[in-house]
Amino acid sequence: MTSNALFELLLVEDNPADAGLIQANLRMGLGKVNISRVERLSEAVAAISSHAFSAVLLDLNLPDCSGIATFHRFAASSNGTPIVVLSGMEDADTAIKAMEAGAEDYVQKGRFDSQTLARSVRFAIERNTRLSAERELINVRSELATAQHL
């Protein structure tokens, strides 16, 4: 991903102060960025079904869902979009569980700056792109092997 890329991000965060800080840091760290913000999991699911995002920053404790269930419910409808979990300092264990379940990365609230947040988003997008390309290559190789047997 080039530094001139436009990032389309979905921020799922119900706390206005946290959301403002995250958005400011994303703009400073990434440059060209469009950020759509929602406050509830139900709104996030609706947004991801109607728009293609480069990545999602997902708070795990929302008014309509909390904890690891938030990640599982959102990931089920995320269409493979990379997810960076936003974690309160007391939620580090839950964030790690989300990573084990497929989140690309997690960021602890209150412990990031613009460079850290930007790096997390960029790496999440790159890892997700690489994994998708690897899966596609495996599928093509499998199809080629099937065709050779015919």
KEKE-3310 file (N, C-alpha, C; in steps of 0.2 Angstrom, whole numbers, plus 5000, padded with zeros to 4 digits):
npx = (5004:5003:5010:5001:4989:4971:4963:4949:4940:4931:4926:4921:4915:4909:4911:4912:4924:4935:4933:4935:4949:4955:4951:4958:4971:4972:4970:4982:4992:4989:4986:4978:4962:4946:4934:4922:4910:4902:4891:4886:4885:4876:4874:4887:4887:4877:4884:4895:4890:4885:4895:4912:4926:4943:4948:4943:4941:4937:4929:4927:4917:4902:4886:4876:4882:4895:4912:4921:4911:4907:4917:4916:4903:4903:4914:4908:4901:4909:4915:4928:4935:4949:4951:4955:4956:4950:4955:4951:4962:4960:4955:4964:4966:4955:4956:4967:4961:4953:4962:4967:4955:4955:4956:4966:4975:4977:4974:4978:4968:4972:4986:4993:4999:4999:5008:5009:4996:4993:5002:4997:4985:4989:4998:4988:4980:4989:4993:4981:4978:4989:4986:4974:4979:4987:4978:4971:4980:4983:4970:4970:4981:4976:4965:4972:4979:4969:4963:4974:4974:4963)
npy = (4994:5011:5026:5036:5031:5031:5029:5020:5020:5011:5016:5010:5015:5020:5030:5047:5055:5046:5042:5054:5057:5045:5047:5059:5055:5045:5053:5061:5051:5043:5052:5054:5050:5043:5043:5033:5034:5024:5020:5008:4990:4985:4995:4995:4983:4985:4995:4989:4980:4987:4995:4996:4994:4999:4995:4990:4998:4992:4994:4984:4985:4989:4998:4988:4976:4966:4963:4948:4943:4953:4955:4942:4942:4953:4950:4939:4945:4953:4951:4948:4959:4968:4968:4979:4978:4988:4992:4994:4997:4987:4977:4969:4955:4950:4957:4950:4937:4940:4942:4929:4924:4929:4943:4956:4965:4973:4988:4997:5007:5024:5021:5024:5032:5044:5038:5024:5020:5022:5013:5001:5000:5000:4989:4979:4979:4976:4963:4956:4958:4950:4937:4935:4934:4923:4913:4913:4909:4896:4891:4892:4884:4872:4870:4870:4858:4849:4850:4845:4832:4828)
npz = (5000:4995:5001:4997:4997:4999:5013:5019:5032:5045:5061:5076:5089:5104:5114:5114:5117:5116:5103:5096:5099:5093:5079:5076:5078:5068:5057:5057:5057:5045:5035:5020:5023:5026:5037:5044:5057:5069:5083:5088:5088:5080:5070:5065:5058:5049:5042:5036:5028:5018:5012:5007:5016:5020:5032:5049:5065:5080:5094:5109:5119:5118:5117:5113:5114:5121:5125:5120:5112:5104:5095:5088:5083:5075:5066:5059:5049:5042:5030:5027:5029:5037:5054:5068:5084:5097:5113:5130:5144:5154:5147:5140:5140:5133:5121:5116:5115:5105:5094:5093:5088:5075:5073:5066:5073:5089:5098:5113:5121:5126:5125:5114:5099:5085:5076:5080:5079:5066:5060:5065:5058:5045:5044:5047:5036:5026:5030:5029:5016:5010:5016:5009:4996:4997:5000:4988:4979:4983:4980:4966:4963:4967:4958:4946:4948:4949:4936:4929:4932:4925)
capx = (5000:5007:5008:4996:4983:4966:4960:4942:4940:4925:4927:4915:4917:4903:4913:4914:4931:4939:4932:4939:4956:4957:4951:4963:4977:4972:4972:4989:4996:4988:4985:4972:4958:4939:4932:4914:4910:4896:4892:4883:4887:4871:4876:4893:4885:4874:4889:4900:4886:4884:4901:4919:4931:4950:4949:4938:4943:4932:4929:4923:4912:4897:4879:4872:4886:4902:4917:4923:4905:4907:4921:4913:4897:4905:4918:4904:4898:4914:4917:4935:4938:4953:4949:4959:4952:4951:4954:4953:4968:4957:4952:4969:4965:4949:4959:4971:4957:4950:4967:4967:4949:4955:4958:4973:4979:4974:4977:4975:4966:4976:4993:4995:5000:4997:5012:5007:4989:4993:5006:4993:4980:4993:5000:4982:4978:4994:4993:4975:4979:4994:4983:4970:4983:4990:4972:4969:4986:4981:4964:4972:4985:4971:4961:4977:4980:4962:4963:4980:4972:4958)
capy = (5000:5017:5032:5041:5028:5034:5024:5020:5016:5011:5016:5007:5017:5023:5035:5052:5057:5041:5043:5060:5056:5040:5050:5064:5052:5042:5058:5063:5046:5040:5057:5053:5045:5044:5039:5033:5032:5022:5019:5002:4985:4984:5000:4993:4977:4988:4999:4984:4976:4992:4999:4992:4998:4996:4991:4992:4998:4989:4994:4978:4986:4994:4998:4983:4970:4967:4957:4944:4942:4959:4953:4936:4944:4958:4946:4935:4949:4958:4950:4948:4966:4967:4971:4981:4979:4994:4989:4997:4993:4981:4972:4966:4948:4950:4959:4944:4932:4942:4941:4922:4922:4932:4950:4957:4968:4977:4994:4998:5015:5028:5019:5024:5039:5043:5033:5018:5018:5021:5007:4995:5000:4998:4982:4975:4979:4972:4956:4954:4957:4945:4931:4934:4932:4916:4909:4913:4905:4889:4889:4891:4878:4866:4870:4867:4851:4845:4850:4841:4825:4827)
capz = (5000:4995:5006:4994:4997:5003:5018:5020:5039:5050:5068:5080:5096:5107:5118:5109:5118:5113:5095:5093:5099:5088:5073:5076:5077:5062:5052:5058:5055:5039:5029:5017:5027:5027:5043:5046:5064:5072:5090:5090:5084:5074:5065:5061:5054:5043:5038:5033:5023:5012:5010:5007:5020:5020:5039:5054:5071:5083:5102:5111:5124:5115:5121:5111:5114:5124:5126:5114:5108:5100:5089:5084:5079:5069:5061:5055:5044:5040:5023:5027:5031:5042:5060:5073:5090:5102:5120:5136:5147:5158:5142:5136:5139:5128:5115:5114:5113:5098:5090:5092:5084:5069:5073:5063:5078:5094:5101:5119:5122:5130:5125:5107:5096:5078:5072:5082:5077:5059:5059:5066:5053:5039:5045:5047:5029:5022:5032:5027:5008:5009:5017:5004:4990:4998:4999:4981:4976:4985:4976:4959:4962:4968:4952:4941:4950:4947:4928:4926:4933:4920)
cpx = (5004:5005:5003:4989:4977:4963:4953:4941:4933:4928:4921:4917:4911:4905:4916:4921:4936:4939:4936:4946:4958:4956:4956:4970:4978:4973:4979:4993:4995:4988:4979:4968:4951:4937:4925:4914:4903:4897:4889:4885:4882:4872:4882:4892:4882:4879:4893:4896:4885:4890:4908:4924:4938:4951:4944:4942:4937:4933:4925:4918:4908:4890:4875:4876:4893:4906:4919:4917:4905:4911:4918:4907:4899:4909:4914:4901:4903:4916:4924:4939:4943:4951:4954:4955:4955:4950:4956:4959:4966:4955:4958:4969:4960:4952:4963:4967:4954:4956:4967:4961:4950:4956:4965:4977:4974:4978:4974:4974:4970:4984:4995:4996:4998:5001:5010:5000:4989:4997:5001:4988:4984:4995:4994:4980:4982:4994:4986:4975:4984:4990:4978:4973:4985:4984:4970:4974:4984:4975:4966:4976:4981:4967:4966:4978:4974:4962:4969:4978:4966:4961)
cpy = (5006:5022:5036:5037:5031:5028:5025:5016:5017:5011:5015:5009:5021:5029:5041:5055:5053:5042:5049:5060:5051:5043:5055:5061:5048:5047:5060:5057:5043:5046:5056:5048:5047:5040:5039:5030:5030:5020:5012:4996:4984:4989:4998:4987:4980:4992:4994:4981:4981:4996:4995:4997:4995:4992:4994:4993:4997:4990:4987:4979:4991:4993:4991:4976:4971:4961:4954:4943:4947:4957:4947:4938:4949:4954:4942:4938:4954:4957:4950:4954:4965:4971:4973:4982:4985:4991:4993:4993:4987:4976:4969:4959:4946:4951:4953:4938:4934:4941:4933:4920:4925:4939:4951:4961:4971:4983:4995:5006:5018:5026:5019:5032:5038:5038:5026:5015:5017:5015:5001:4994:4997:4991:4977:4974:4975:4965:4953:4953:4951:4938:4930:4931:4925:4911:4908:4909:4898:4887:4888:4885:4872:4865:4867:4860:4846:4845:4846:4834:4823:4825)
cpz = (5000:5000:5004:4994:5001:5007:5019:5027:5042:5057:5072:5087:5099:5112:5114:5111:5115:5105:5093:5093:5094:5081:5072:5074:5071:5056:5052:5055:5048:5033:5026:5020:5027:5032:5044:5053:5066:5079:5093:5086:5078:5069:5061:5056:5048:5039:5033:5027:5017:5010:5011:5011:5020:5027:5044:5061:5076:5091:5104:5116:5121:5118:5119:5111:5118:5124:5119:5109:5103:5093:5085:5080:5074:5064:5057:5049:5041:5033:5022:5028:5037:5048:5065:5079:5095:5109:5125:5140:5151:5153:5138:5135:5133:5122:5112:5112:5106:5093:5088:5088:5077:5068:5070:5069:5084:5096:5108:5119:5127:5130:5117:5105:5089:5074:5074:5079:5069:5057:5060:5061:5046:5039:5044:5040:5025:5024:5029:5019:5007:5010:5012:4998:4991:4997:4992:4977:4977:4981:4969:4958:4963:4961:4946:4942:4947:4939:4925:4927:4928:4913)
residu = (MET:THR:SER:ASN:ALA:LEU:PHE:GLU:LEU:LEU:LEU:VAL:GLU:ASP:ASN:PRO:ALA:ASP:ALA:GLY:LEU:ILE:GLN:ALA:ASN:LEU:ARG:MET:GLY:LEU:GLY:LYS:VAL:ASN:ILE:SER:ARG:VAL:GLU:ARG:LEU:SER:GLU:ALA:VAL:ALA:ALA:ILE:SER:SER:HIS:ALA:PHE:SER:ALA:VAL:LEU:LEU:ASP:LEU:ASN:LEU:PRO:ASP:CYS:SER:GLY:ILE:ALA:THR:PHE:HIS:ARG:PHE:ALA:ALA:SER:SER:ASN:GLY:THR:PRO:ILE:VAL:VAL:LEU:SER:GLY:MET:GLU:ASP:ALA:ASP:THR:ALA:ILE:LYS:ALA:MET:GLU:ALA:GLY:ALA:GLU:ASP:TYR:VAL:GLN:LYS:GLY:ARG:PHE:ASP:SER:GLN:THR:LEU:ALA:ARG:SER:VAL:ARG:PHE:ALA:ILE:GLU:ARG:ASN:THR:ARG:LEU:SER:ALA:GLU:ARG:GLU:LEU:ILE:ASN:VAL:ARG:SER:GLU:LEU:ALA:THR:ALA:GLN:HIS:LEU)
# end
